[in-house]
């Protein structure tokens, strides 16, 4: 079965997003199914691998499911600014709600 170019790109970008975010096909499928998706987990995996076609609405539900799962991930660590290390400063890392600093 031959993919059309936009459909193939959508599957490739979904696969890349899942890989980068560490989302398994099982987790994606569970969220997708809870949103009303109708493809099986096997069909979902085949689509993500680029060997199965899905209708546009199902592809968009998979994208929605992936984006929701990505939005639930903790933010990546950020590089601190010099002022982040000033004691008592407004951005004192010891007083702020930042969880991404390495232990002192």
C-alpha positions as CSV (number, residue, x, y, z in Angstrom):
1,X,0.0,0.0,0.0
2,X,1.6,3.3,-1.1
3,X,1.3,6.4,1.1
4,X,0.6,9.8,-0.2
5,X,3.4,12.3,0.6
6,X,1.5,14.3,3.3
7,X,0.3,11.1,4.9
8,X,3.7,9.6,4.9
9,X,5.2,12.7,6.4
10,X,2.6,12.8,9.1
11,X,3.4,9.2,10.1
12,X,7.2,10.0,10.1
13,X,6.8,13.0,12.2
14,X,4.6,11.2,14.7
15,X,7.2,8.4,14.9
16,X,9.9,11.0,15.5
17,X,7.9,12.8,18.2
18,X,7.2,9.5,20.0
19,X,10.8,8.5,19.9
20,X,12.1,11.9,21.1
21,X,9.5,12.0,23.9
22,X,9.9,8.3,24.9
23,X,6.2,7.4,24.2
24,X,5.5,3.8,23.5
25,X,3.0,2.6,21.0
26,X,1.0,1.1,23.8
27,X,0.7,4.4,25.6
28,X,-0.1,6.2,22.4
29,X,-2.8,3.7,21.5
30,X,-4.4,3.8,24.9
31,X,-4.7,7.6,24.8
32,X,-5.8,7.5,21.2
33,X,-8.5,4.9,22.0
34,X,-9.7,7.0,25.0
35,X,-10.2,9.9,22.5
36,X,-12.4,7.8,20.3
37,X,-9.9,6.3,18.0
38,X,-11.0,3.1,16.2
39,X,-7.8,1.5,15.0
40,X,-6.4,-1.4,16.9
41,X,-3.1,-1.3,18.7
42,X,-1.6,-3.5,16.0
43,X,-2.9,-1.1,13.3
44,X,-1.6,1.9,15.2
45,X,1.9,0.3,15.5
46,X,1.9,-0.5,11.7
47,X,0.8,3.1,10.9
48,X,3.6,4.5,13.1
49,X,6.1,2.2,11.3
50,X,4.9,3.4,8.0
51,X,3.4,0.2,6.7
52,X,-0.3,0.8,7.2
53,X,-2.7,3.6,6.1
54,X,-5.2,5.3,8.3
55,X,-8.0,7.8,7.4
56,X,-7.2,11.4,8.1
57,X,-9.5,11.7,11.2
58,X,-7.7,8.7,12.8
59,X,-4.3,10.1,12.0
60,X,-5.3,13.4,13.6
61,X,-6.6,11.6,16.7
62,X,-3.2,9.9,16.9
63,X,-1.5,13.3,16.7
64,X,-3.8,14.7,19.4
65,X,-3.0,11.7,21.6
66,X,0.7,12.1,21.1
67,X,0.6,15.9,21.8
68,X,-1.4,15.3,25.0
69,X,1.1,12.8,26.2
70,X,4.0,15.2,25.3
71,X,2.3,18.0,27.1
72,X,2.2,15.9,30.3
73,X,6.0,15.3,30.3
74,X,8.1,17.3,32.7
75,X,9.8,20.3,31.1
76,X,13.5,19.7,30.1
77,X,16.2,21.1,32.3
78,X,17.2,24.7,31.6
79,X,20.6,26.4,31.9
80,X,20.7,28.8,34.8
81,X,21.5,32.5,34.6
82,X,24.1,34.1,36.9
83,X,21.4,35.7,39.0
84,X,19.9,32.3,39.7
85,X,22.7,31.8,42.1
86,X,22.4,35.0,44.1
87,X,21.3,34.3,47.7
88,X,18.0,35.9,48.4
89,X,17.6,37.0,44.9
90,X,14.2,36.9,43.2
91,X,15.5,34.0,41.2
92,X,17.3,32.2,43.9
93,X,17.3,28.5,42.8
94,X,17.1,27.4,46.4
95,X,13.9,29.4,47.0
96,X,12.2,29.0,43.6
97,X,10.0,26.2,42.4
98,X,12.6,25.0,39.9
99,X,13.1,21.3,40.0
100,X,15.7,20.9,37.3
101,X,18.8,22.1,39.0
102,X,21.5,19.5,39.8
103,X,22.2,18.9,43.5
104,X,24.8,21.3,45.0
